[in-house]
Amino acid sequence: MEWLEVTEGSRGLQALVGRAVGLDQLAAARFQQVAGGGVDVFVTTPFDCIAARRVAGRASRDGAAVSAAELLAALQAGTRDIGPARDASWPGALPPAQGFTARDTVPVAAARSLADEGRALARQFSGPAGPPKSLLDGIVLTADADSADPVKIPMRMIFTCTALGLIPGFEAPEHIPRHLRVSTAGRWVRLDAPFGSVYRNAGLGLLV
């Protein structure tokens, strides 16, 4: 039996996991213990990206994977017990816990505008399988563009941010940040949004 004990941040985590399950009933969640008594909770998405939110607390073990639906049920019930381990359901390695380098910032308004355009195109061209791969793979932002190694952000990362509710709406309180931070570590690209982070392995396009 795996478990997650959350002492702070349960409401935000529940929102993230709930949206992940809404996108995919078979979504998986995985725990990464961080220094200082925190846990990064990662969830899979249909967009070849993973997302995470940090909470205060502790997990049954570092790296444990569980059903996101079972985690959501536990959070809603206010219990720490989740269910059996489902490590085999996780699609690959987690991004490194440390070593990310900040590369650039992007206004939230720009990301929201791109996501709106992407959704409009998805409705126009997508079939039963969802948005076409060509749309998701399209590069919509280039961060740190003047460097020798610019960071290319595909639409699938922006879609993930908006689908999981990581970008605040216009009604959000003024103290909520209005930008996304772009960071890299090796082949991993991370977008830090106000309500969570999105990760993608830019080298292989896979979670490996």
C-alpha atoms as one frame of an Amber mdcrd trajectory, in Angstrom:
protein
   0.000   0.000   0.000   1.474   3.330  -1.085   0.620   6.557   0.705   1.119
  10.301   0.540   0.900  12.473   3.636   0.264  16.108   2.681   0.662  18.761
   5.370   0.318  21.761   3.036  -0.834  22.149  -0.565  -3.511  19.458  -0.750
  -6.067  21.683  -2.472  -3.743  22.667  -5.318  -2.555  19.095  -5.767  -6.129
  17.866  -5.902  -6.864  20.365  -8.678  -3.863  19.193 -10.715  -4.544  15.478
 -10.276  -8.252  15.983 -10.961  -7.521  17.639 -14.288  -4.995  14.940 -15.195
  -7.580  12.227 -14.530 -10.130  14.220 -16.531  -7.769  14.094 -19.507  -6.887
  10.416 -19.025  -8.582   8.022 -16.620  -5.463   5.823 -16.760  -3.063   8.640
 -15.844  -0.263   7.732 -13.459   1.221   9.766 -10.604   4.714   9.477  -9.181
   6.395  10.900  -6.081   9.817  12.494  -5.791  10.953  13.414  -2.287  12.766
  16.761  -2.127  14.947  18.300   0.535  13.225  20.218   3.288  10.218  17.979
   3.748   8.550  18.345   0.375   7.267  16.017  -2.314   7.023  16.728  -6.032
   3.973  14.896  -7.372   4.221  14.192 -11.108   1.335  13.184 -13.374   1.274
  11.878 -16.925  -0.697  13.611 -19.689  -1.790  12.698 -23.235   0.555  15.386
 -24.629   3.924  13.596 -24.255   4.690  15.855 -21.281   4.512  15.372 -17.545
   3.412  17.941 -15.000   4.171  18.382 -11.318   3.166  20.280  -8.228   5.109
  20.461  -4.968   3.465  19.877  -1.606   4.755  19.780   1.949   4.707  16.276
   3.365   6.183  12.864   2.763   5.549   9.832   0.594   5.664   6.121   1.275
   8.879   5.933  -0.776  10.828   8.059  -3.197   9.908   7.248  -6.799   6.683
   5.399  -5.987   4.133   5.421  -8.826   0.386   5.084  -8.246  -2.862   5.428
 -10.150  -3.722   9.124 -10.454  -7.415   8.248 -10.061  -6.682   6.433  -6.791
  -4.547   9.347  -5.602  -7.391  11.745  -6.414  -9.847   9.607  -4.442  -7.496
   9.600  -1.444  -7.066  13.388  -1.584 -10.819  13.890  -1.800 -11.396  11.565
   1.145  -8.691  13.214   3.227  -6.790   9.968   3.730  -3.108   9.308   3.103
  -3.615   5.695   1.922  -3.762   5.408  -1.867  -3.501   1.850  -3.093  -1.009
  -0.572  -4.617   2.155   0.536  -6.367   1.894   0.873 -10.125   5.528   1.539
 -10.963   5.262  -0.333 -14.268   2.643   2.150 -15.488   5.073   5.076 -15.407
   6.418   5.737 -18.944  10.063   6.453 -18.107  12.462   8.343 -15.870  11.637
  11.426 -13.859  13.450  14.675 -14.652  16.410  15.413 -12.372  15.530  16.830
  -8.978  18.346  19.387  -9.274  20.535  20.951 -11.924  18.039  23.028 -13.903
  19.317  26.346 -15.257  16.959  29.309 -15.672  16.919  30.415 -19.309  14.117
  32.917 -19.876  10.689  34.175 -18.804   7.512  34.315 -20.880   4.469  36.490
 -20.101   1.453  34.418 -19.106  -0.669  36.442 -21.534   1.487  35.273 -24.438
   1.165  31.623 -23.412  -2.592  31.987 -22.946  -2.947  33.575 -26.389  -0.953
  30.751 -27.999  -3.091  28.161 -26.223  -6.293  29.839 -27.445  -4.993  29.778
 -31.015  -3.967  26.148 -30.630  -7.375  25.114 -29.314  -9.070  26.843 -32.236
  -6.851  24.947 -34.680  -7.398  21.699 -32.793 -11.182  22.071 -33.108 -10.798
  22.734 -36.821  -8.410  19.935 -37.721  -8.415  17.303 -34.990 -10.027  13.895
 -35.290 -11.163  11.336 -32.706  -7.588  10.957 -31.438  -7.393  14.614 -30.395
  -5.193  17.414 -31.711  -2.990  16.350 -34.649   0.644  15.549 -33.870   1.798
  18.200 -36.325  -0.012  20.863 -34.296   1.367  19.625 -30.973   4.912  19.436
 -32.323   4.839  22.942 -33.784   7.383  25.292 -32.145   5.448  28.267 -30.803
   8.064  29.892 -28.563  11.829  30.181 -28.648  13.288  31.086 -25.266  16.771
  32.535 -24.724  16.741  33.153 -28.475  20.011  35.104 -28.572  22.058  32.353
 -26.964  24.085  29.676 -28.733  21.547  27.089 -27.570  18.004  28.548 -27.771
  15.161  26.634 -26.122  12.357  25.618 -28.460   8.935  25.261 -26.821   6.387
  23.132 -28.725   2.647  23.669 -28.550   2.258  20.438 -26.557   3.921  22.094
 -23.548   1.601  25.100 -23.766  -1.418  22.791 -24.169  -0.347  20.908 -21.059
  -0.115  24.125 -19.028  -3.597  25.255 -20.003  -5.296  21.835 -19.920  -4.111
  21.311 -16.348  -5.063  24.812 -15.205  -1.494  25.865 -14.408  -1.871  29.344
 -15.944  -3.998  31.813 -13.929  -7.039  33.447 -15.477  -7.683  37.163 -15.627
  -9.588  36.969 -12.342  -6.613  35.623 -10.356  -5.392  37.747  -7.413  -2.749
  40.350  -8.210  -0.057  38.575  -6.183  -0.147  35.554  -8.514   2.823  35.743
 -10.943   2.015  36.616 -14.536   4.902  34.857 -16.232   6.303  31.419 -17.024
   9.913  30.529 -16.280  11.833  28.415 -18.796  14.632  26.187 -17.471  16.703
  23.355 -18.894  18.755  20.440 -17.576  20.385  18.388 -20.312  17.612  17.358
 -22.684  14.864  18.237 -20.225  12.895  21.467 -20.655  10.793  22.773 -17.768
   8.077  25.419 -17.804   7.313  26.765 -14.337   3.807  28.211 -14.288   2.135
  29.835 -11.261   0.210  26.653 -10.375   2.670  23.920 -11.346   5.436  22.857
 -13.723   5.492  21.067 -17.080   8.423  18.921 -18.217   9.422  17.407 -21.534
  12.470  15.561 -22.791  13.344  17.740 -25.773  15.980  15.425 -27.161  13.899
  12.314 -27.691  10.348  13.541 -27.293   9.817  10.709 -24.819   9.742  10.450
 -21.060  13.004   8.552 -20.853
